[in-house]
């Protein structure tokens, strides 16, 4: 949901007040006093020759980069991600992303899962059918848009994921206590991570 609950409540409140005040306002129109002249609009910020965001597809993985303002300077953040959707639906079920918070830092993997989960539990990612030891991602926080789990997989895990030729899976426990698995494609992950390694923040 793009609008927050607060903004939605304000919008609904505004519609209700307008509906109640409509008949009264029609009966007693009031003239507005003349005020000071409107100030000239502020000049538009200069447009950078660099794109604010870019995407590139590698199989079932997407490299996403975005420039954001942080403490008066522009920072470039990149990640490779895969969005999991049910057939015929546009709302994502889950999302997996790999990226760095800063140059020189290790790659971290983040899972965004549905809010209907059980505690205590964790998210596990197994890449390939032969992955006998799935990577465990501890839960970090839950928001109205989803619950986030995160960890640093390490170079050995990333090497194993790069070599995977079979689909993987995301394992988690829902609010009813059921252990569920979502399919995770490995197609294009190797190429996407190569492209990510060439990006600089």
C-alpha positions as CSV (number, residue, x, y, z in Angstrom):
1,X,0.0,0.0,0.0
2,X,1.6,3.3,-1.1
3,X,-0.3,5.6,1.3
4,X,0.3,5.1,5.0
5,X,-2.5,4.4,7.5
6,X,-2.1,8.0,8.8
7,X,-2.5,9.5,5.3
8,X,-5.4,7.3,4.5
9,X,-7.1,8.3,7.8
10,X,-6.6,11.9,7.0
11,X,-8.0,11.5,3.5
12,X,-11.1,9.8,4.8
13,X,-11.5,12.4,7.5
14,X,-11.2,15.2,4.9
15,X,-13.9,13.6,2.8
16,X,-16.2,13.3,5.8
17,X,-15.7,16.9,6.8
18,X,-16.3,18.1,3.3
19,X,-19.6,16.1,3.0
20,X,-20.8,17.6,6.3
21,X,-19.8,21.2,5.5
22,X,-21.0,21.2,2.0
23,X,-24.7,22.3,2.5
24,X,-23.6,24.9,5.1
25,X,-20.9,26.4,2.8
26,X,-23.5,26.6,0.0
27,X,-25.8,28.7,2.2
28,X,-23.2,31.1,3.6
29,X,-20.5,31.9,1.0
30,X,-17.7,34.1,2.3
31,X,-15.4,36.3,0.4
32,X,-11.7,35.8,1.0
33,X,-9.7,38.9,2.0
34,X,-7.0,39.9,-0.3
35,X,-3.7,38.7,0.8
36,X,-0.1,39.3,-0.2
37,X,0.9,38.4,-3.7
38,X,2.0,34.8,-4.1
39,X,5.8,34.3,-3.9
40,X,7.5,33.3,-7.1
41,X,8.1,29.5,-7.3
42,X,11.5,28.3,-6.2
43,X,13.8,27.4,-9.1
44,X,13.9,23.7,-10.0
45,X,16.8,21.6,-8.8
46,X,19.4,20.9,-11.5
47,X,19.0,17.5,-13.1
48,X,21.9,15.2,-12.9
49,X,23.2,13.7,-16.2
50,X,23.3,10.3,-14.4
51,X,20.0,8.4,-14.2
52,X,18.3,8.4,-10.8
53,X,17.6,4.6,-11.1
54,X,18.5,1.8,-13.4
55,X,17.6,-1.8,-13.8
56,X,19.1,-4.7,-15.7
57,X,17.7,-8.2,-16.0
58,X,19.7,-11.4,-15.7
59,X,17.5,-14.4,-16.1
60,X,15.1,-14.4,-13.1
61,X,17.3,-11.9,-11.2
62,X,17.3,-8.1,-11.6
63,X,20.1,-5.6,-10.8
64,X,18.6,-2.5,-9.4
65,X,20.6,0.7,-8.7
66,X,19.2,4.0,-7.3
67,X,20.8,7.3,-6.3
68,X,19.5,8.8,-3.1
69,X,20.4,12.0,-1.1
70,X,22.0,11.2,2.2
71,X,23.5,13.9,4.5
72,X,23.9,16.4,1.7
73,X,25.5,14.0,-0.7
74,X,24.3,11.6,-3.3
75,X,24.7,7.9,-2.6
76,X,24.3,5.1,-5.1
77,X,22.8,1.8,-3.8
78,X,22.7,-1.4,-5.8
79,X,21.2,-4.8,-5.2
80,X,20.2,-7.9,-7.1
81,X,16.7,-9.2,-6.4
82,X,14.1,-11.7,-7.3
83,X,10.4,-11.0,-6.7
84,X,8.1,-14.1,-6.1
85,X,4.6,-13.7,-7.3
86,X,1.6,-16.1,-7.5
87,X,0.4,-16.8,-11.0
88,X,-2.2,-14.3,-12.1
89,X,-1.4,-11.9,-9.2
90,X,0.6,-8.7,-9.2
91,X,1.2,-8.4,-5.4
92,X,4.5,-10.1,-4.5
93,X,4.5,-13.0,-2.1
94,X,8.1,-12.5,-1.1
95,X,11.3,-10.9,-2.3
96,X,15.0,-11.8,-2.0
97,X,17.7,-9.2,-2.4
98,X,21.5,-9.3,-2.2
99,X,23.6,-6.1,-1.9
100,X,26.2,-4.1,0.1
101,X,25.6,-1.2,2.4
102,X,28.9,0.3,1.5
103,X,32.0,-0.4,-0.6
104,X,34.3,-3.0,1.1
105,X,31.5,-4.4,3.2
106,X,30.3,-8.0,2.7
107,X,27.2,-8.9,0.7
108,X,24.1,-9.2,2.7
109,X,20.9,-11.1,1.8
110,X,17.5,-9.8,2.8
111,X,14.2,-11.6,2.6
112,X,10.9,-9.7,2.7
113,X,8.2,-12.1,3.7
114,X,4.4,-11.9,4.5
115,X,3.4,-10.5,7.8
116,X,1.6,-13.7,8.8
117,X,4.5,-15.5,10.4
118,X,5.2,-17.3,13.6
119,X,7.7,-16.4,16.3
120,X,10.1,-17.7,17.3
121,X,11.2,-18.8,13.8
122,X,13.5,-17.8,10.9
123,X,13.7,-17.8,7.2
124,X,15.9,-20.4,5.5
125,X,17.2,-20.3,1.9
126,X,18.4,-23.4,0.1
127,X,19.8,-23.0,-3.4
128,X,19.5,-26.2,-5.3
129,X,18.0,-29.5,-4.4
130,X,21.4,-30.8,-3.0
131,X,21.7,-27.9,-0.5
132,X,21.6,-29.9,2.7
133,X,22.4,-26.9,5.0
134,X,20.1,-24.0,4.2
135,X,21.2,-20.5,5.0
136,X,19.3,-19.1,8.1
137,X,18.2,-15.5,8.2
138,X,17.1,-14.2,11.6
139,X,14.1,-11.8,11.7
140,X,15.0,-8.2,12.0
141,X,11.7,-6.2,12.0
142,X,8.1,-6.3,10.8
143,X,6.3,-3.5,9.1
144,X,2.8,-3.3,7.6
145,X,4.3,-4.1,4.2
146,X,6.1,-7.3,5.3
147,X,8.6,-8.9,7.7
148,X,12.3,-8.6,7.1
149,X,15.0,-11.2,7.7
150,X,18.7,-10.6,7.0
151,X,22.2,-12.0,7.3
152,X,25.6,-12.1,5.6
153,X,25.9,-15.3,3.7
154,X,29.7,-15.4,3.3
155,X,31.8,-16.1,0.2
156,X,31.5,-19.9,0.5
157,X,27.7,-19.7,0.4
158,X,27.7,-17.3,-2.5
159,X,30.0,-19.6,-4.5
160,X,27.6,-22.5,-3.9
161,X,24.7,-20.4,-5.0
162,X,26.5,-19.3,-8.1
163,X,27.0,-22.9,-9.2
164,X,23.5,-24.0,-8.5
165,X,21.7,-25.3,-11.6
166,X,18.5,-26.4,-9.9
167,X,15.8,-24.3,-8.3
168,X,16.1,-23.5,-4.7
169,X,13.5,-22.7,-2.0
170,X,12.6,-20.3,0.7
171,X,11.5,-21.9,3.9
172,X,9.4,-20.2,6.6
173,X,6.7,-20.8,9.2
174,X,3.4,-19.0,8.8
175,X,1.1,-17.7,11.6
176,X,-0.7,-21.0,11.8
177,X,2.5,-22.8,12.5
178,X,2.8,-24.5,9.1
179,X,6.2,-24.9,7.5
180,X,5.9,-23.5,4.0
181,X,8.3,-23.5,1.0
182,X,8.4,-21.0,-1.9
183,X,10.4,-21.8,-5.1
184,X,13.5,-19.7,-5.7
185,X,15.1,-19.6,-9.2
186,X,18.9,-19.7,-9.5
187,X,18.8,-18.8,-13.2
188,X,20.8,-15.6,-13.8
189,X,22.1,-15.2,-10.2
190,X,25.8,-15.8,-11.2
191,X,25.6,-13.1,-13.9
192,X,23.7,-10.7,-11.7
193,X,26.3,-11.0,-8.9
194,X,29.1,-10.4,-11.4
195,X,27.3,-7.2,-12.5
196,X,26.8,-6.2,-8.9
197,X,30.5,-6.6,-8.2
198,X,31.3,-4.1,-10.9
199,X,29.1,-1.4,-9.4
200,X,30.5,1.2,-6.9
201,X,28.4,2.9,-4.3
